[in-house]
Amino acid sequence: MSESTIEKLEPKEGLFVLHLFYRFEARAATGSEDPAKVLLAGVEALLAEARGTSRSQAATLSLIGPADLGFVFLSPDLYRLHSWEKRLGALLGRHGWTKVFSFFSMTERSDYTMSEEEQADQLASHDGLVPGSPEFEQRMNAFRERSRYYTEVRLYPTLPDWRFFAFYPMNKKREPGANWYALPFSERKELMQGHARIGRSYAGRVIQYVTGSTGLDDWEWGVTLFAQDPYEVKAIVAEMRFDPVSAHYGEFGPFFTGLQASVGEVVLRLAGSP
């Protein structure tokens, strides 16, 4: 069947994102072939397919703690993503691996970025620039370019090859006295812009992807972090916990951390021949 005849389900914008975390339980029974090598060949073939699919990506992770092996898939096609998940689960399941956590979400644009009108008002009232003047137009064009780039990166990110990985799901609270969804939009926007400033202060040290899962999974967002040094992930999470958005309105799920590694490194270490 040619690629053009395969059924597709693509979103209006952005990519589907799937995090899958597995734990090794028991070595498969030995036969004429080494089961670890059989498993590795199957998983590597699936990853090659995913990475060879247009606008799709796959990262493999050696995890610390409750899970051993992790995958992060990005794709614009839900049918393909669904196929990779089920085939991978069946393959790993036959060889003694159990899924301990999964998270399905989508890349999304922010609702709280500054609008063109707000930027124009700031240039006029705060910086004293005259609307329509050359400097005003130059600054507005630069703002539009930054906004386009920021939106493109959020909707269509490229997974980095940075060594350290962390992931956690989160919600915004709906409690008496701390109901995020009952706040006026202007207040939520002001709070989130302050929250974002902390994130931008870690540029070059932490790459952060926030993907939306409202209506798709039990949690509302997933936060995926990459860094070269685990210290920076610990630092950004600790600093953000004191920000009002997290301190008053954040609820956080389990953390998964680890290192980017080839699937062969993880499989042969845990499930290879004794």
Buried (B, 14 or more C-beta within 10 A) or exposed (E): EEEEEEEEEBBEEBBBBBBBBBBBEEBBEEEEEBBBBBBBEBBBEBBEBBEEBEEBBBBBBBBBEEBBBBBBBBBBBBEBBBBBBEBBBEBBEEBBBBBBBBBBBBBBBEEBBBEEEEBBEBBBEEEEBEEEEEEBEEBBEEBEEEBEEEBEEBBBBEBBEBBBBBBBBBBBBEEEEBEBEEBEEEEBBBBBBEBBEBBEEBEEBBBBBBBBBEEBBEBBBBBBBBBBEBEBBEBBBEBBEEBEBBEBBBBBBEBBBBBBBEBBEBBBBBBBEE
